[in-house]
Amino acid sequence: MNILIEDAETLEYLAGNGKWTKNAAAGKSFRATEAAFDVAKNEPIHNFNIVCYIPQTKQFVNLDHGQGKVPETSPA
């Protein structure tokens, strides 16, 4: 079982190298939901999901969701 951060818009997973991947098996696995949530809140993404990925069956279970640290845009 892997706990992953999923970008809710692109459906990509945060990888160990700080990049994003479409391959859930290549995503960075966290020990706990809370640890993944804390990291996800600081990522420059709008919406994220914390998911449990079971590689043996390729199943996903949504555990939590939230918003990352989106850079503020200045008014025109």
N, CA and C atoms as an extended XYZ file, in Angstrom:
228
Properties=species:S:1:pos:R:3:atomname:S:1:resname:S:1:resid:I:1 pbc="F F F"
N         0.838       -1.168        0.000 N   MET     1
C         0.000        0.000        0.000 CA  MET     1
C         0.890        1.241        0.000 C   MET     1
N         0.580        2.192       -0.890 N   ASN     2
C         1.333        3.442       -0.978 CA  ASN     2
C         0.399        4.621       -0.758 C   ASN     2
N         0.856        5.605        0.003 N   ILE     3
C         0.108        6.838        0.176 CA  ILE     3
C         0.765        7.879       -0.723 C   ILE     3
N        -0.012        8.410       -1.672 N   LEU     4
C         0.515        9.299       -2.696 CA  LEU     4
C        -0.202       10.640       -2.700 C   LEU     4
N         0.470       11.639       -3.284 N   ILE     5
C        -0.142       12.941       -3.547 CA  ILE     5
C        -0.505       12.967       -5.020 C   ILE     5
N        -1.767       13.230       -5.302 N   GLU     6
C        -2.252       13.294       -6.679 CA  GLU     6
C        -2.691       14.714       -6.997 C   GLU     6
N        -2.203       15.262       -8.104 N   ASP     7
C        -2.690       16.555       -8.597 CA  ASP     7
C        -4.087       16.289       -9.154 C   ASP     7
N        -5.107       16.897       -8.571 N   ALA     8
C        -6.489       16.614       -8.945 CA  ALA     8
C        -6.815       17.053      -10.365 C   ALA     8
N        -6.064       18.004      -10.909 N   GLU     9
C        -6.352       18.494      -12.253 CA  GLU     9
C        -5.655       17.678      -13.334 C   GLU     9
N        -4.405       17.299      -13.109 N   THR    10
C        -3.643       16.580      -14.134 CA  THR    10
C        -3.654       15.072      -13.914 C   THR    10
N        -4.100       14.630      -12.729 N   LEU    11
C        -4.089       13.224      -12.330 CA  LEU    11
C        -2.685       12.631      -12.390 C   LEU    11
N        -1.697       13.460      -12.024 N   GLU    12
C        -0.309       13.012      -11.908 CA  GLU    12
C         0.035       12.888      -10.434 C   GLU    12
N         1.098       12.131      -10.144 N   TYR    13
C         1.510       11.846       -8.776 CA  TYR    13
C         2.880       12.439       -8.517 C   TYR    13
N         3.056       13.005       -7.332 N   LEU    14
C         4.346       13.565       -6.961 CA  LEU    14
C         5.359       12.434       -6.861 C   LEU    14
N         6.470       12.584       -7.581 N   ALA    15
C         7.514       11.557       -7.578 CA  ALA    15
C         8.603       11.931       -6.579 C   ALA    15
N         9.481       11.013       -6.294 N   GLY    16
C        10.546       11.221       -5.324 CA  GLY    16
C        11.514       12.320       -5.705 C   GLY    16
N        11.616       12.635       -6.978 N   ASN    17
C        12.552       13.660       -7.430 CA  ASN    17
C        11.918       15.047       -7.500 C   ASN    17
N        10.699       15.183       -6.973 N   GLY    18
C        10.018       16.472       -6.975 CA  GLY    18
C         9.277       16.768       -8.264 C   GLY    18
N         9.372       15.860       -9.227 N   LYS    19
C         8.639       16.019      -10.477 CA  LYS    19
C         7.336       15.245      -10.373 C   LYS    19
N         6.537       15.295      -11.419 N   TRP    20
C         5.241       14.630      -11.433 CA  TRP    20
C         5.244       13.518      -12.466 C   TRP    20
N         4.502       12.453      -12.197 N   THR    21
C         4.456       11.295      -13.082 CA  THR    21
C         3.025       10.798      -13.226 C   THR    21
N         2.700       10.248      -14.377 N   LYS    22
C         1.387        9.622      -14.597 CA  LYS    22
C         1.359        8.197      -14.032 C   LYS    22
N         2.529        7.654      -13.726 N   ASN    23
C         2.665        6.281      -13.238 CA  ASN    23
C         2.569        6.263      -11.706 C   ASN    23
N         1.470        5.752      -11.175 N   ALA    24
C         1.276        5.723       -9.723 CA  ALA    24
C         2.373        4.931       -9.013 C   ALA    24
N         2.867        3.885       -9.649 N   ALA    25
C         3.919        3.068       -9.035 CA  ALA    25
C         5.222        3.844       -8.870 C   ALA    25
N         5.416        4.916       -9.639 N   ALA    26
C         6.631        5.735       -9.555 CA  ALA    26
C         6.462        6.921       -8.611 C   ALA    26
N         5.273        7.081       -8.028 N   GLY    27
C         5.022        8.178       -7.103 CA  GLY    27
C         5.721        7.982       -5.776 C   GLY    27
N         6.025        9.100       -5.121 N   LYS    28
C         6.663        9.058       -3.805 CA  LYS    28
C         5.641        8.602       -2.772 C   LYS    28
N         5.970        7.553       -2.038 N   SER    29
C         5.078        7.015       -1.031 CA  SER    29
C         5.404        7.625        0.336 C   SER    29
N         4.362        8.012        1.061 N   PHE    30
C         4.509        8.603        2.388 CA  PHE    30
C         4.087        7.598        3.450 C   PHE    30
N         4.651        7.736        4.637 N   ARG    31
C         4.347        6.808        5.739 CA  ARG    31
C         2.938        7.011        6.290 C   ARG    31
N         2.442        8.249        6.226 N   ALA    32
C         1.141        8.552        6.814 CA  ALA    32
C         0.419        9.617        5.997 C   ALA    32
N        -0.895        9.615        6.102 N   THR    33
C        -1.714       10.596        5.401 CA  THR    33
C        -1.333       12.017        5.802 C   THR    33
N        -1.083       12.222        7.086 N   GLU    34
C        -0.758       13.561        7.580 CA  GLU    34
C         0.537       14.079        6.963 C   GLU    34
N         1.528       13.225        6.817 N   ALA    35
C         2.800       13.636        6.220 CA  ALA    35
C         2.598       14.034        4.765 C   ALA    35
N         1.829       13.257        4.029 N   ALA    36
C         1.545       13.578        2.627 CA  ALA    36
C         0.772       14.886        2.530 C   ALA    36
N        -0.192       15.084        3.405 N   PHE    37
C        -1.011       16.294        3.397 CA  PHE    37
C        -0.141       17.530        3.648 C   PHE    37
N         0.779       17.457        4.605 N   ASP    38
C         1.662       18.585        4.909 CA  ASP    38
C         2.540       18.948        3.718 C   ASP    38
N         3.062       17.953        3.023 N   VAL    39
C         3.887       18.207        1.834 CA  VAL    39
C         3.025       18.795        0.719 C   VAL    39
N         1.845       18.224        0.503 N   ALA    40
C         0.966       18.670       -0.584 CA  ALA    40
C         0.541       20.123       -0.413 C   ALA    40
N         0.305       20.550        0.827 N   LYS    41
C        -0.108       21.936        1.072 CA  LYS    41
C         0.943       22.933        0.603 C   LYS    41
N         2.208       22.529        0.532 N   ASN    42
C         3.289       23.425        0.131 CA  ASN    42
C         3.689       23.280       -1.333 C   ASN    42
N         3.021       22.399       -2.057 N   GLU    43
C         3.302       22.235       -3.481 CA  GLU    43
C         2.557       23.299       -4.288 C   GLU    43
N         3.145       23.765       -5.394 N   PRO    44
C         2.480       24.783       -6.220 CA  PRO    44
C         1.401       24.172       -7.126 C   PRO    44
N         0.357       23.609       -6.518 N   ILE    45
C        -0.762       23.024       -7.256 CA  ILE    45
C        -2.050       23.580       -6.681 C   ILE    45
N        -3.074       23.623       -7.487 N   HIS    46
C        -4.355       24.145       -7.013 CA  HIS    46
C        -5.029       23.151       -6.072 C   HIS    46
N        -5.460       22.039       -6.607 N   ASN    47
C        -6.176       21.044       -5.812 CA  ASN    47
C        -5.422       19.720       -5.830 C   ASN    47
N        -5.435       19.047       -4.699 N   PHE    48
C        -4.760       17.754       -4.624 CA  PHE    48
C        -5.628       16.743       -3.889 C   PHE    48
N        -5.313       15.492       -4.122 N   ASN    49
C        -5.913       14.383       -3.392 CA  ASN    49
C        -4.794       13.588       -2.733 C   ASN    49
N        -5.060       13.088       -1.558 N   ILE    50
C        -4.176       12.114       -0.924 CA  ILE    50
C        -4.852       10.771       -1.179 C   ILE    50
N        -4.143        9.885       -1.863 N   VAL    51
C        -4.738        8.612       -2.239 CA  VAL    51
C        -3.899        7.448       -1.726 C   VAL    51
N        -4.571        6.362       -1.467 N   CYS    52
C        -3.913        5.103       -1.149 CA  CYS    52
C        -3.909        4.302       -2.438 C   CYS    52
N        -2.735        3.859       -2.854 N   TYR    53
C        -2.606        3.057       -4.073 CA  TYR    53
C        -2.166        1.657       -3.684 C   TYR    53
N        -2.913        0.673       -4.140 N   ILE    54
C        -2.586       -0.726       -3.859 CA  ILE    54
C        -2.028       -1.319       -5.154 C   ILE    54
N        -0.695       -1.457       -5.245 N   PRO    55
C        -0.080       -1.886       -6.505 CA  PRO    55
C        -0.485       -3.283       -6.980 C   PRO    55
N        -0.758       -4.188       -6.061 N   GLN    56
C        -1.102       -5.559       -6.440 CA  GLN    56
C        -2.395       -5.615       -7.257 C   GLN    56
N        -3.344       -4.755       -6.908 N   THR    57
C        -4.640       -4.746       -7.589 CA  THR    57
C        -4.849       -3.494       -8.431 C   THR    57
N        -3.887       -2.553       -8.355 N   LYS    58
C        -3.951       -1.266       -9.074 CA  LYS    58
C        -5.216       -0.485       -8.714 C   LYS    58
N        -5.580       -0.557       -7.442 N   GLN    59
C        -6.750        0.156       -6.950 CA  GLN    59
C        -6.333        1.421       -6.202 C   GLN    59
N        -7.234        2.420       -6.226 N   PHE    60
C        -7.024        3.672       -5.516 CA  PHE    60
C        -8.142        3.875       -4.506 C   PHE    60
N        -7.789        4.459       -3.371 N   VAL    61
C        -8.766        4.848       -2.359 CA  VAL    61
C        -8.455        6.292       -1.998 C   VAL    61
N        -9.438        7.183       -2.167 N   ASN    62
C        -9.240        8.577       -1.779 CA  ASN    62
C        -9.271        8.687       -0.263 C   ASN    62
N        -8.248        9.349        0.293 N   LEU    63
C        -8.152        9.494        1.745 CA  LEU    63
C        -8.436       10.912        2.207 C   LEU    63
N        -8.024       11.909        1.417 N   ASP    64
C        -8.179       13.307        1.817 CA  ASP    64
C        -7.987       14.179        0.587 C   ASP    64
N        -8.258       15.467        0.722 N   HIS    65
C        -8.053       16.407       -0.375 CA  HIS    65
C        -7.804       17.795        0.197 C   HIS    65
N        -7.307       18.691       -0.646 N   GLY    66
C        -7.057       20.063       -0.206 CA  GLY    66
C        -6.511       20.895       -1.332 C   GLY    66
N        -5.956       22.051       -0.962 N   GLN    67
C        -5.365       22.963       -1.932 CA  GLN    67
C        -3.913       23.222       -1.587 C   GLN    67
N        -3.086       23.284       -2.630 N   GLY    68
C        -1.676       23.556       -2.445 CA  GLY    68
C        -1.410       25.039       -2.337 C   GLY    68
N        -0.131       25.381       -2.375 N   LYS    69
C         0.313       26.758       -2.262 CA  LYS    69
C         0.364       27.358       -3.664 C   LYS    69
N        -0.720       27.989       -4.073 N   VAL    70
C        -0.796       28.577       -5.410 CA  VAL    70
C        -0.214       29.982       -5.356 C   VAL    70
N         0.742       30.294       -6.264 N   PRO    71
C         1.310       31.641       -6.260 CA  PRO    71
C         0.227       32.686       -6.517 C   PRO    71
N         0.297       33.770       -5.762 N   GLU    72
C        -0.672       34.852       -5.941 CA  GLU    72
C        -0.360       35.617       -7.214 C   GLU    72
N        -1.402       36.030       -7.908 N   THR    73
C        -1.202       36.845       -9.098 CA  THR    73
C        -1.557       38.287       -8.752 C   THR    73
N        -0.816       39.202       -9.316 N   SER    74
C        -1.080       40.610       -9.037 CA  SER    74
C        -2.184       41.109       -9.952 C   SER    74
N        -3.033       42.007       -9.445 N   PRO    75
C        -4.131       42.530      -10.268 CA  PRO    75
C        -3.582       43.331      -11.441 C   PRO    75
N        -4.319       43.295      -12.535 N   ALA    76
C        -3.887       44.004      -13.754 CA  ALA    76
C        -4.116       45.490      -13.640 C   ALA    76
